[in-house]
Amino acid sequence: METIKKFLKNNPITRVPYGYLKSIKDAIIRDNYFRYNGHFDNRSKGYQKMCVILAGYKPFLYNVVFSRIKAYLPKDIDVCVVSSGVFSKKLSLMCKKNKWSYLSTRENDVNLVQNVAINLHPNAKYIYKLDEDIFITEGYFDRLFDAYLRAKDGDYNPGVIAPLLLIHGFSSLRILDKLGVRKEFNERFGSIKYESGAQKLPAIESDAKVARFLWGEGGIIPSIDEINRLFYSQEPKETPCPIRFGIGAIMFERDIWEQMHYFDVNRKDKDMMGRDEVKLCQYCMINSRPIMVSENIVAGHFSFGKQTEGMKEYYFQNPDRFVLKKE
């Protein structure tokens, strides 16, 4: 990159072949989207599938969240845990023990760290992405992959596949309806629609009481493992999502990431949180590559930001709702 900058400084461009200019532009773009300062422990096996796990800020969840991932991880998936703007010794040691890769960047930009992780795994055709507060369930990876292939054989050309996710703008209402308990929810918190965003769904995305209800407080909602077993026993179904979709737990192919020219990185803008979600949702909608949701797979999202403190109390008082219990 420095060589290119030096050449441009010493050689004002007048008549340069288009192909050369394009190569310079591509190099500048790649430099912006993939250059980082940080640490990378590469333990990739070169598989066609990889799982990027964004982590580094909720260590109290790691024992349970990662025990579930380890229990249900197939042997043909490379795992790369990534930390944006922080280095976690605990995560580094855990990855070493599990023979997973670990990437940390000094730059606090989740868009950049995801770009770098995917770029560092050139053989990965299928990308799973998980946030650190996602509790997966039995069969998660293989079932999500199968649902994606099934969706591709249907009437849509999916861009992304996702599970039904507790505490989620689209999935929460779908789970309530499939369990037949929307009435009970409405009586406690008021009626909701299929909407996403803090202004649209203050109850779903900011009220800790709602989060605790969805995680089972009051005994109306079963555990995520019970819901997952119930829904998996039903007829396979993938549903297109018509609204903005929270991307805490998704799978997509590498080609969609390349075609949308990666996740945006703006090194001058320090507030890039959520821009990966916006770009992916926009690209999928505009290019007729819908985000599809498997009606047969369930995972748990711990909380949105304003719910975290209230959920932490519930988490430590009700570990059975979160801890993996195989049957």
Disulfide bonds with the S-S distance in Angstrom:
none
